Amino acid sequence: MESPIVAVVKFFLATVLLDTYQYWMHRWMHVNRTLYRLFHSVHHELTVPFAFGALYNHPVEGFLMDTVGGAIPSLILDMHPWTSAIFYSISTLKTVDDHCGYAWAWSPASLFNANGAKYHDIHHWGKGIKYNFSQPYYTFWDHIMGTEYDSAMERLRIKKEKELAQDENRGRKIEKDESVPVKRAGSERPELRQRRPETAFDFEE
């Protein structure tokens, strides 16, 4: 049996490895339409997640995401069977908690990071399906890759505000340039070219 310190260190490293594997595998199943249609769409039949639906998925996805996802950290870190068993059990409980549809106020998981039921619920509805791929422990890959929902919506809001400001500035410039000084042939005196009326109400009486 490993010492408690070694077991804790390996457990922490295993959570990072699992999150890395599951983020990219999960995102791949969304980006690749074939994989999504054949496998991952089964899990997304749950638009309102619930605890028992945490592992409701296609068997192929279950093998790739859960079985392989848990085995890789165990093998890489050469974890003791007992450490692996604890790691598997806590990871499964965390997945159930993420899908329970209720953000427990005193959940131990919520004390360390923002990845929980509220975070994962967003991924299961509307345009949130394109964001919040991280699971089950952390959110750092979403932040690194720009797929964290709240941050993405904030960037989109800022972008829209800039576009509106540019449109307003462009509109002011057009209004300013509506009358352009021109010269008549043989005359040095500039005159104003009249703006073409766009509607009947633009004619002056």
C-alpha positions as a LaTeX table, in Angstrom:
\begin{tabular}{lrrr}
\hline
Residue & $x$ (\AA) & $y$ (\AA) & $z$ (\AA) \\
\hline
Met1 & 0.00 & 0.00 & 0.00 \\
Glu2 & 1.23 & 3.51 & $-0.85$ \\
Ser3 & 1.91 & 6.02 & 1.90 \\
Pro4 & $-0.92$ & 8.55 & 2.46 \\
Ile5 & 1.19 & 11.42 & 1.08 \\
Val6 & 2.05 & 9.51 & $-2.11$ \\
Ala7 & $-1.58$ & 8.45 & $-2.51$ \\
Val8 & $-2.83$ & 12.05 & $-2.15$ \\
Val9 & $-0.25$ & 13.37 & $-4.64$ \\
Lys10 & $-1.12$ & 10.65 & $-7.14$ \\
Phe11 & $-4.82$ & 11.30 & $-6.66$ \\
Phe12 & $-4.37$ & 15.01 & $-7.38$ \\
Leu13 & $-2.26$ & 14.31 & $-10.48$ \\
Ala14 & $-4.82$ & 11.74 & $-11.60$ \\
Thr15 & $-7.61$ & 14.35 & $-11.46$ \\
Val16 & $-5.57$ & 16.65 & $-13.71$ \\
Leu17 & $-4.85$ & 13.84 & $-16.19$ \\
Leu18 & $-8.49$ & 12.74 & $-16.20$ \\
Asp19 & $-9.72$ & 16.28 & $-16.80$ \\
Thr20 & $-7.24$ & 16.72 & $-19.65$ \\
Tyr21 & $-8.29$ & 13.48 & $-21.32$ \\
Gln22 & $-12.02$ & 14.05 & $-20.83$ \\
Tyr23 & $-11.94$ & 17.67 & $-21.99$ \\
Trp24 & $-10.38$ & 16.82 & $-25.33$ \\
Met25 & $-12.35$ & 13.60 & $-25.84$ \\
His26 & $-15.58$ & 15.37 & $-24.88$ \\
Arg27 & $-14.88$ & 18.31 & $-27.15$ \\
Trp28 & $-13.92$ & 15.98 & $-30.03$ \\
Met29 & $-17.29$ & 14.24 & $-29.70$ \\
His30 & $-18.96$ & 17.60 & $-30.16$ \\
Val31 & $-16.78$ & 18.88 & $-33.01$ \\
Asn32 & $-16.94$ & 15.63 & $-35.00$ \\
Arg33 & $-20.52$ & 15.36 & $-36.24$ \\
Thr34 & $-20.30$ & 11.62 & $-36.84$ \\
Leu35 & $-19.13$ & 10.91 & $-33.30$ \\
Tyr36 & $-21.78$ & 13.21 & $-31.90$ \\
Arg37 & $-24.58$ & 11.70 & $-33.96$ \\
Leu38 & $-23.62$ & 8.07 & $-33.31$ \\
Phe39 & $-22.53$ & 8.27 & $-29.68$ \\
His40 & $-22.56$ & 11.51 & $-27.69$ \\
Ser41 & $-26.04$ & 12.63 & $-28.77$ \\
Val42 & $-27.44$ & 9.83 & $-26.58$ \\
His43 & $-26.17$ & 11.59 & $-23.46$ \\
His44 & $-27.52$ & 14.94 & $-24.69$ \\
Glu45 & $-31.03$ & 13.55 & $-24.84$ \\
Leu46 & $-30.95$ & 14.74 & $-21.24$ \\
Thr47 & $-31.67$ & 18.46 & $-21.65$ \\
Val48 & $-32.38$ & 18.57 & $-17.91$ \\
Pro49 & $-29.71$ & 16.40 & $-16.25$ \\
Phe50 & $-30.47$ & 14.32 & $-13.16$ \\
Ala51 & $-28.28$ & 12.21 & $-10.90$ \\
Phe52 & $-29.11$ & 8.78 & $-12.34$ \\
Gly53 & $-28.54$ & 10.16 & $-15.84$ \\
Ala54 & $-24.90$ & 10.98 & $-15.12$ \\
Leu55 & $-23.73$ & 7.79 & $-16.85$ \\
Tyr56 & $-26.61$ & 7.61 & $-19.31$ \\
Asn57 & $-24.64$ & 7.31 & $-22.53$ \\
His58 & $-23.80$ & 5.08 & $-25.46$ \\
Pro59 & $-21.67$ & 2.05 & $-24.47$ \\
Val60 & $-18.88$ & 3.18 & $-26.81$ \\
Glu61 & $-18.80$ & 6.61 & $-25.18$ \\
Gly62 & $-18.94$ & 5.01 & $-21.75$ \\
Phe63 & $-15.90$ & 2.90 & $-22.58$ \\
Leu64 & $-13.90$ & 5.77 & $-24.14$ \\
Met65 & $-14.79$ & 8.50 & $-21.67$ \\
Asp66 & $-15.18$ & 6.68 & $-18.38$ \\
Thr67 & $-13.32$ & 3.37 & $-18.50$ \\
Val68 & $-10.34$ & 4.47 & $-20.60$ \\
Gly69 & $-10.41$ & 7.94 & $-19.02$ \\
Gly70 & $-10.00$ & 6.47 & $-15.56$ \\
Ala71 & $-7.52$ & 3.78 & $-16.58$ \\
Ile72 & $-5.01$ & 6.16 & $-18.20$ \\
Pro73 & $-4.13$ & 8.10 & $-14.99$ \\
Ser74 & $-4.00$ & 4.85 & $-13.00$ \\
Leu75 & $-1.53$ & 3.30 & $-15.44$ \\
Ile76 & 0.60 & 6.41 & $-16.00$ \\
Leu77 & 0.95 & 7.08 & $-12.26$ \\
Asp78 & 1.28 & 3.39 & $-11.34$ \\
Met79 & $-1.41$ & 3.81 & $-8.70$ \\
His80 & $-1.99$ & 1.14 & $-6.07$ \\
Pro81 & $-5.29$ & $-0.75$ & $-6.63$ \\
Trp82 & $-6.75$ & 0.81 & $-3.48$ \\
Thr83 & $-5.77$ & 4.32 & $-4.62$ \\
Ser84 & $-7.25$ & 3.59 & $-8.05$ \\
Ala85 & $-10.47$ & 2.32 & $-6.46$ \\
Ile86 & $-10.80$ & 5.49 & $-4.37$ \\
Phe87 & $-10.03$ & 7.61 & $-7.43$ \\
Tyr88 & $-12.66$ & 5.81 & $-9.53$ \\
Ser89 & $-15.27$ & 6.04 & $-6.77$ \\
Ile90 & $-14.80$ & 9.76 & $-6.09$ \\
Ser91 & $-14.73$ & 10.53 & $-9.83$ \\
Thr92 & $-18.02$ & 8.68 & $-10.28$ \\
Leu93 & $-19.61$ & 10.50 & $-7.33$ \\
Lys94 & $-18.37$ & 13.82 & $-8.74$ \\
Thr95 & $-19.95$ & 13.00 & $-12.11$ \\
Val96 & $-23.25$ & 12.17 & $-10.40$ \\
Asp97 & $-23.05$ & 15.43 & $-8.44$ \\
Asp98 & $-22.43$ & 17.39 & $-11.66$ \\
His99 & $-25.61$ & 15.96 & $-13.18$ \\
Cys100 & $-27.87$ & 16.08 & $-10.13$ \\
Gly101 & $-29.46$ & 19.38 & $-11.19$ \\
Tyr102 & $-28.92$ & 20.96 & $-7.81$ \\
Ala103 & $-26.03$ & 23.14 & $-6.65$ \\
Trp104 & $-25.47$ & 22.00 & $-3.09$ \\
Ala105 & $-24.51$ & 25.00 & $-0.97$ \\
Trp106 & $-22.02$ & 23.05 & 1.15 \\
Ser107 & $-20.77$ & 20.56 & $-1.44$ \\
Pro108 & $-17.07$ & 19.81 & $-0.78$ \\
Ala109 & $-16.44$ & 19.86 & $-4.55$ \\
Ser110 & $-17.67$ & 23.46 & $-4.89$ \\
Leu111 & $-15.16$ & 24.64 & $-2.29$ \\
Phe112 & $-12.24$ & 24.03 & $-4.66$ \\
Asn113 & $-13.53$ & 24.97 & $-8.12$ \\
Ala114 & $-16.52$ & 26.17 & $-10.12$ \\
Asn115 & $-17.13$ & 22.88 & $-11.92$ \\
Gly116 & $-20.38$ & 21.53 & $-10.56$ \\
Ala117 & $-24.06$ & 21.02 & $-11.35$ \\
Lys118 & $-24.61$ & 24.67 & $-12.29$ \\
Tyr119 & $-21.55$ & 24.69 & $-14.55$ \\
His120 & $-22.44$ & 21.45 & $-16.32$ \\
Asp121 & $-26.16$ & 22.24 & $-16.61$ \\
Ile122 & $-25.24$ & 25.08 & $-18.96$ \\
His123 & $-23.59$ & 22.56 & $-21.28$ \\
His124 & $-26.87$ & 20.63 & $-21.56$ \\
Trp125 & $-29.11$ & 23.43 & $-22.81$ \\
Gly126 & $-29.30$ & 25.81 & $-25.79$ \\
Lys127 & $-26.14$ & 27.45 & $-27.02$ \\
Gly128 & $-24.36$ & 26.27 & $-23.88$ \\
Ile129 & $-23.76$ & 22.99 & $-25.69$ \\
Lys130 & $-20.78$ & 24.66 & $-27.41$ \\
Tyr131 & $-19.17$ & 25.54 & $-24.07$ \\
Asn132 & $-18.20$ & 24.10 & $-20.67$ \\
Phe133 & $-16.60$ & 20.87 & $-21.91$ \\
Ser134 & $-14.48$ & 20.43 & $-18.78$ \\
Gln135 & $-15.33$ & 17.52 & $-16.50$ \\
Pro136 & $-15.41$ & 16.28 & $-13.84$ \\
Tyr137 & $-13.07$ & 18.20 & $-11.54$ \\
Tyr138 & $-11.73$ & 21.50 & $-12.90$ \\
Thr139 & $-12.44$ & 24.22 & $-15.48$ \\
Phe140 & $-8.90$ & 25.24 & $-16.46$ \\
Trp141 & $-9.07$ & 23.74 & $-19.99$ \\
Asp142 & $-12.23$ & 25.72 & $-20.75$ \\
His143 & $-10.49$ & 28.91 & $-19.62$ \\
Ile144 & $-7.32$ & 28.13 & $-21.59$ \\
Met145 & $-9.20$ & 27.23 & $-24.79$ \\
Gly146 & $-11.83$ & 29.97 & $-24.54$ \\
Thr147 & $-14.79$ & 27.59 & $-24.15$ \\
Glu148 & $-15.93$ & 28.72 & $-20.70$ \\
Tyr149 & $-19.51$ & 29.95 & $-21.16$ \\
Asp150 & $-19.56$ & 33.09 & $-19.00$ \\
Ser151 & $-16.21$ & 34.34 & $-20.33$ \\
Ala152 & $-17.26$ & 33.62 & $-23.92$ \\
Met153 & $-20.54$ & 35.51 & $-23.47$ \\
Glu154 & $-18.65$ & 38.46 & $-21.97$ \\
Arg155 & $-16.26$ & 38.53 & $-24.95$ \\
Leu156 & $-19.25$ & 38.37 & $-27.29$ \\
Arg157 & $-20.93$ & 41.25 & $-25.46$ \\
Ile158 & $-17.81$ & 43.41 & $-25.72$ \\
Lys159 & $-17.46$ & 42.53 & $-29.42$ \\
Lys160 & $-21.10$ & 43.51 & $-30.09$ \\
Glu161 & $-20.66$ & 46.80 & $-28.24$ \\
Lys162 & $-17.57$ & 47.61 & $-30.32$ \\
Glu163 & $-19.43$ & 46.77 & $-33.53$ \\
Leu164 & $-22.34$ & 49.00 & $-32.51$ \\
Ala165 & $-19.93$ & 51.82 & $-31.66$ \\
Gln166 & $-18.22$ & 51.43 & $-35.04$ \\
Asp167 & $-21.60$ & 51.48 & $-36.80$ \\
Glu168 & $-22.56$ & 54.66 & $-34.94$ \\
Asn169 & $-19.25$ & 56.33 & $-35.81$ \\
Arg170 & $-19.64$ & 55.24 & $-39.43$ \\
Gly171 & $-23.16$ & 56.69 & $-39.44$ \\
Arg172 & $-21.91$ & 60.04 & $-38.09$ \\
Lys173 & $-19.18$ & 60.13 & $-40.74$ \\
Ile174 & $-21.72$ & 59.48 & $-43.50$ \\
Glu175 & $-23.94$ & 62.30 & $-42.19$ \\
Lys176 & $-20.96$ & 64.64 & $-42.06$ \\
Asp177 & $-19.95$ & 63.79 & $-45.64$ \\
Glu178 & $-23.45$ & 64.08 & $-47.12$ \\
Ser179 & $-22.65$ & 67.54 & $-48.51$ \\
Val180 & $-19.33$ & 67.68 & $-50.37$ \\
Pro181 & $-17.85$ & 70.90 & $-51.80$ \\
Val182 & $-17.38$ & 70.69 & $-55.62$ \\
Lys183 & $-16.20$ & 73.08 & $-58.31$ \\
Arg184 & $-18.09$ & 74.00 & $-61.44$ \\
Ala185 & $-16.18$ & 74.07 & $-64.68$ \\
Gly186 & $-14.62$ & 77.47 & $-65.17$ \\
Ser187 & $-15.31$ & 78.59 & $-61.64$ \\
Glu188 & $-13.00$ & 78.79 & $-58.66$ \\
Arg189 & $-15.89$ & 79.05 & $-56.23$ \\
Pro190 & $-16.90$ & 75.76 & $-54.59$ \\
Glu191 & $-20.60$ & 75.02 & $-54.25$ \\
Leu192 & $-22.41$ & 72.40 & $-52.24$ \\
Arg193 & $-23.68$ & 69.31 & $-53.96$ \\
Gln194 & $-27.26$ & 68.69 & $-52.83$ \\
Arg195 & $-28.01$ & 65.44 & $-51.05$ \\
Arg196 & $-30.31$ & 63.16 & $-52.98$ \\
Pro197 & $-33.62$ & 62.72 & $-51.12$ \\
Glu198 & $-34.23$ & 59.16 & $-50.01$ \\
Thr199 & $-37.94$ & 59.48 & $-49.25$ \\
Ala200 & $-40.76$ & 61.89 & $-50.03$ \\
Phe201 & $-40.33$ & 63.40 & $-46.58$ \\
Asp202 & $-36.75$ & 64.43 & $-47.36$ \\
Phe203 & $-37.84$ & 67.14 & $-49.83$ \\
Glu204 & $-37.73$ & 70.65 & $-48.50$ \\
Glu205 & $-40.88$ & 72.73 & $-48.84$ \\
\hline
\end{tabular}
